[in-house]
Amino acid sequence: MSSNPRHRRIAVIGAGPSGLAAVRALSQEKILETIQVFERRDRIGGTWLYDPEPDPFPTPNTELPPQRPLPSKIPSFAPPLPEDKTRRTGLYEGLDSNVGASVMAFTHTPFPKVNSAESVRKFGPNNPTRPWKVVAKYLEDLFEPYSHLVSFNTTVEKLEKIGKEWEITLRQSGRKRQDGKEYDYWWTARFDAVIIASGHYGIQSIPSIQGLAEFQQKYPGRLEHSKAFRNASDYVNKHVVVVGGNVSASDLVIDLHNIVKGQLQLSQRGSNPALENVWKLPNVKVRPQVARLSTEDNGTVHFSDGTKVSDVDKILFATGYRLSYPFLNPEAVTPSNRLAGFYQHVFQISDPSLAVVGQVRAALSFRVYEYQAVAVARYFAGRATLPSVDAQKAWEKKRLAYKGETSLFHEIAPDFKEYFNELRYISGRPAKESNAYDLPLFEESWPEEGFAVLALKDKLVKQLNPTPVGPVSQLELKAKL
């Protein structure tokens, strides 16, 4: 096993759960010269930080965030740029985790056995959910030994390969000068390799709908993404339309179906069959997809079957997120929302000194981040190898045929075992001179433990619904965890 690292100076972008997995794995190799984390927020946590004021609904036809203009002189102080509000998270005060805690946790550290009062009322004592505050503290505590490696309030504005090095243009906000004013400080730093661990729950995905711009202009505040949901009380006695057919939409339906004005309107282009009992709850009217919005009759939603509802107070889009790496040049996200050219969703095929940790879905997070991070750390440390470029390209081609060109390309379910085992194979055994460990073998029970929360939600829904459609199979749950 090589004692010479493949790359010595490593940058990590993001200090959320995937950033934690990355910095921990890199540190345990004990052979790297520099590990530096850049975090745009002022704390550890990433998407598990709570923002009372949510990210506003995006302006219609907004493209993905562009690179911000750089100062003519770097390094330098400059007037502060406005807040990038997309960094605000989708957490709400009563949020509990929706992946079973026993497998959501990293393999090296279990979650504390703490439940919220609301989850106990819904699911009983000792249930597999965890309150978001418990999750946030879990991450903060695990990050403590590495917090000296983090530059907070620091946004990566540009990432570019120059020769054999990655040059990162950085902007740190809140720097005070002698005049007492706050400035942004801009500088550049160079690294041999970079791990992007910035998550994928930032940019709201809103479908293109005729009349949306006019509706938003006429009725500001009536359009929301599920990311902006903070409290069910905001929707009491309101005429509400929910758009979506997956887990986020199901949570909204459960919370709102019996408190809104009239029927809760649920518009779906397609839906997750594992959540069928949710869609059948009392006072829920399932509609086809939205065809257009109009400002007539105090706000009207027109559906593709020719029906419509008027006097709408809120339209909630539970329609997911768009991938975005505005600092990356050239852009690697396709128009269909896929991160192209990354082997196993992790290693850039053309240049594996760039890696991404955390860019998968339906994959047993946080655990999958741990396996990805260990594979990257050992590759950067010169203790792991990748297959040939041709083999990596063949993997991407095969996966495109299997999953398609959209973000579903990054969906691991139902192939958990194959994916975890492949990452474990790439990682290999830990070096004797490191503090690393053997990644555990995938256990067949992990998916079922991960589905446990969805299964409990289905049980709860059946109690609320006098005519449920029947039991949801483990196969259906597995398909969309």
N, C-alpha and C positions, 0 to 999 in steps of 0.2 A: 504494500500500500504506500502510495507516494507521500513523502514528507514535505513536498514543495507544493504550495497552493497554486491552483490554476489562475486565481485572481486574488490579489492581496488587499485591495481597498474597495470596500463594498458600501453602497448607499442603499438605504431602504426608504421608500416613500410611503408614509402612513404609519400611525401608531394605534391602530385598532386591533382586532383579534388576529388578522392575517399578518400585520406588522409585528405583533408580539411573537407569533410563531416563527417568523423569519429571524428576528434579532436573537431570540433564544437559541435557535438551531445554529446560527452563524457563530455565536459566542461559544457554544459548546465544542466547536471544532478546535478551538485554542491554537489556531495556526494563522489566523488572519490579522493583518497589520492594522487595518482601520475598519470599523463598523460605525456608520453614522446614519441616524434616523432623522427624517425631516417630516414634521407634523404641522399641518396648517392650523389646527385648533390649539387651545392653551392647556389641554389635558389629554391624558390617555383615554382611549375608549372607542374612537371611531363612531360607527353607527349606533353604539350603545351609550352615547351622550344624549342628554335630554335638552331640547330647545323649546321653551314655552311658546315662543313666537315661531310659527312654521315657515317653511319655504313657500313663497307666494306662487299662485298658479302662473305658469309660464305664458309669456306673450305669444299669441298664435303665430304659427309659422317660424318660430324661433329655431335657428339651427343649433347644433351642439356648441358649447362655449368655445369661442376662439381663443388663441393665445393672446394674452394681454400685451399691449405695446410695451416694449422695453425702453428704459432710459437710454439716452445717447451715450452716457458715461456709466461704466460699471467697473469697480464698485463705487457706490454713491448713495447718499440719502436723497429721497424724493418725496413729494407730497403723497399722503396716503391714498391708495386706491379704495374705492368703495367695497364694502363687504360682498363677497361672492355668496349669495344667499342659498345657493344649491348645497353648500356644505352643511346646512341645518339638517337635522335628522328627522326621521319619521316616528320617533318614539312618542308615546302618550303616557300619561301618568299611571294608568292602570295596566300597562302592558306586561304580559307574562310571555316567556319563551314558548315557541310552538314546536320545538324539537325536544324529544326526551332528554332530560338532563344527564342521564348516565352515559349517553353516547355523544351528546353535544359537547361535553367537556373534553379537554385535551386528555390523552391517555395518562399523562404523568400527574394530573391533579384533578380530583373530582370536585364538583360544585358543592358548596355547603347545602345541607338539607333544610332549606327554607322555602316555605310557600306563602303566597299572599293570601289574605283573608278571602278575597274574591275567588281565587282558584280553589280554595277549600270548599267554599259554598257551591261551586260548580262541579268540581271533580272529586271532592273528598280529601281527607288528610293524606299526607305523604304522597302527593301526586307528582308526576314527572316534570311539571313546569317550574320555572324560577322567575321571580320578579326581576324586572330590568335592572333595578338598583343592585340586586345581588350579583347579576351578571357583570355589571359595570365595575363593581368592587373586586370581583374575581379577576378581571382583566388588569385593573390597577395594581392589585397586590402582586400578581405574577410579573408585571412589568417593572416592579420596584428595583430589582437588581440591575436593570439595564437603563434606568431613567437618565443616567448621566450621559448616555449616548444619544439622547433626543434633543433636537433643536425645535422648540415649540414656536407657535405663531409664525411658522416658516412654510411658505408656499413654494412648491416647485413650479416655476413659470415656463421653463423650457428644458428639454432633455434631448441632447444631440450627440451622436458619435463623431468625434474628431480624431482621426488617426486610430490609435488603439485605445483611446480613452473616451469615457463618457463625460461630457461637460454638462453640468447642471446649473442653470440660472435660477437663483433663489431670491426670495423677497420675504424679509421678516418685518412684521407689522408691530406697531406700538413702541418704537424706539424713540425715547425722549432726548431732546437736545437742550442746549443752554437757554433757548428762548421759551422753554416749558412746553413747546408743542410736540406732538407725536408725528413721527415720520415713518416711512417704509425704508428699510435698508436693503439695497440690492447688491448681490455679489455672485461670483461663480466659484464652483468647486469641481474638481476632476476626480473620477473614480475608474477603477478597472471594470467594475460590474455593478449592475443596478437591479434591485428587486422592487417592482411596483406592487404595493400592498394597500392600495387606496380604496378598495371596495367597489361596489357596483350598485349602491342604493342612493345615488345622488341626483341624477337627472331624471325628472318625471317624464314618462312616456305617455303622450296624449295622442290618441288617434286623430287622423285628419278627418274633420267633419264639416260639411257645408254649413255655413252660417255661424260657426263657433266664434269667429272674431267679432262679428256684429253683436252676438249675444253677450260676450264678455264686456264689450264697450257699453252696451245698454244696461247690463245688470252686473256691475263689478261685485265680486264677492260671492256670487252664486255658483261659480265653477270651482271645484276643488279636486285635488288628487288625494288619494288615500294617505299620502305622506303628510298631508296637512291635518289629518284627523287628530284631535286632542281630547275631546270629551263628548260622550253621547248626549249630554245635556244640551249641546249646541243645536241638536236636531229635533228636539221635542216639539211636537205639533207642527212640524215643517213638512211640506210636500217634497219628498226626496226621491231622486232617481240614482240608483247605483249602477255603474257600468263595469262589468267584469265577470269572470267565471272561475276564479281560482281562490287560493287561500285568503288573500287580502279581502276579496269581495265577500267571502263567506263570513269572515270576522265582522264586517260591517253589517251584514244581514242579521247575524245573531244579535248584535248590539242594538240595532235600530228597528227591527221588524214590528215591534209592539209599542213603539213610542212615537212614531211619525204620524203625520196627518193623513188620514185615508190609508190606502194601500202603499206599501213600499214597492216602488217600481224597480225591477231588476232587468237591465238590458244585457243580453249576452250574444256574442257571435259564436261562441262555443263554451263548453264548461267542463270542469273536472268531474268525472263520474263518481269519484270517491266522496264528493261533497253533495251528492244528489239530495240527501235528506235536508240539507240546509235550504236548497232552492224550493223545497216543498213546505217550508214553514208557513204557519197561518199568517195571513195578511201580507203575503208576498205575491206580487204579480209578475211573472216572468214574461219578458218581452224579447223580440229579436233585436238585432243590433240597431244602433241609432243611425238613421239616414241623414238627418239634418236638424239643426236648431233654428228657431225663429223667435223674433221678439214679439210676435203677436200674442194676444190674450195673456199678457203678463208673463211671458216666457213659456215657450212650447217646445217639447221634444217630439220629433217625428220619427217613427220607427220604420224599418224596411218593409213591413207588411201593410203599410198604409195607415196604421193606427197612430194616435198621438195622445199626449197628456199635456195639459196646460196649467198655468198658475204654479209653475215649479219654483220652489224656494232654493233647492240645492241639487246640483248634479255632482256626484262623487265618482271620480274615475279611479277604479282599482285596476289599473292597466299596466302596472309594472314600471320598469326603469330602462333607460337607454345607457349603454356603455359609453364612457367618455374618458379620454386621456388627452386633454387639450394641450398638455405640455409636450406630448410625444411627436417627434418629427422624423419621418413622415407618419401620418395618422394610420393606425393599424385596425381601426374599427370599420367594418363594412357598412354600407347603407342599410343592410338588413339586420344590423345590430349584432354582428359576430366579430369576435377578436380573431383576426386571420393570421395564420402563420406561426402558431405557437403549439409545439409538440406537447401532448397531454395537457393542454390548456395552460402550460407553465413556461416552457423554454422556447424562446424565439428561434425558429429553425434556421434562419439566415445568420443569426448571431446570438448564441446561447449565453453570452455575457449579460443579456437582458432577460429577466424572468418575471413572471407574474404569479403572485400567490393570492388566492382567494377569488379568482375569476371563474367560479363554477357555481352551479345551482342544483338544487335537489340532491345534495351531496353529503349530508351529515356534518354540517359545520358545528363547531369549530374544528372537529377532529380531522377533517379532510385538509384543512389549512396546515395542520401539524405535519401530515405526511408529505404534502407538497413542499413545505419549507425545509424539511430534513433532506429531501432529494436535492433541492437547490443548494443548500449549504454544503453538502458533501461533494456535489459537482464542482462548486466554486473552490472548495478546499483541495481539489485534485484527487479525491477519494472515491469518485463515482464517474461513470462514463455514460454516454448516450449512444443510441444506435446511429447508424450512418444517416446523413442528410436525406438520401433517397428513401431510407426506411421511414424517417420522420414524415416526409412528404406523402408517402404511401399511407401512413396512418391518418393524416388529415383528409386525404382523398376518400378513404374508406369510411371515415366518420361522417363526412359530408353526405355520402350516399345513404348512411344510416339515419342521421338526425336532421339533415337539411342545412340550409344556409343561414337560418335565423339564429336567435339567441338559444334556441333549443339545442343547438350544437354543443353547448356547454352544460347540458343537463346530464347528470351522472346516473340518476335513477333510470332503470332498475338495476344497473350494472355495477353496484357498489363493490362487490367482492373483486371483480376484475380490475377496477380502477385502483382501489387501495393496494391490491397485491402488486400492480405494476409500479406504483410509486415506491413501494417497499423494495421491489427488485432493483429499481434504479438506485435507491439509497444504499443498498448493500449493508455490510456490517460496520459498526462504528470502529474507528481507529483506536488502538490501545492508548495512544498518547492524548486522546481527546476526553472530554467529559460527556460524550454522547452516549446513546443507548440504542438497543435494538428496537425498532418499531414493532409493536405487537402484531401478530398475525390477525388478519381480519376474522371476526367471529360472526357466525351465521345469525346470532341473536341481535346483532347491532341494528339492522333495519327495523325489526319489530319493536325494539326499545325506542328507536327514533320515531316510529309511527304512533307511539303510545298516546301522545297528546291529541293527535287527530282522531284516534279511536275514542278517546274520552269525550271530545267535542261531538262526535257522532252520537254517542250515547246520550249526551245532554240534549242534543237536538231532538232525538226520539222522544225524550220526556216532554219536550215543548210541543211536539207535533203529534196530534191524535191519529194521523194516518201516514206514518213513515213509509218509505218505499222498500224497506228491508235492510238487512245487514250489509255493511260495506266490507268487501273482501280485503284480505291482507294484500292481494295482488294489486287491487286498485289503489290502496294506500301507498304501496311501494312505488307505484308508477309516478306519484306526484309529491313525494315527501319534500 
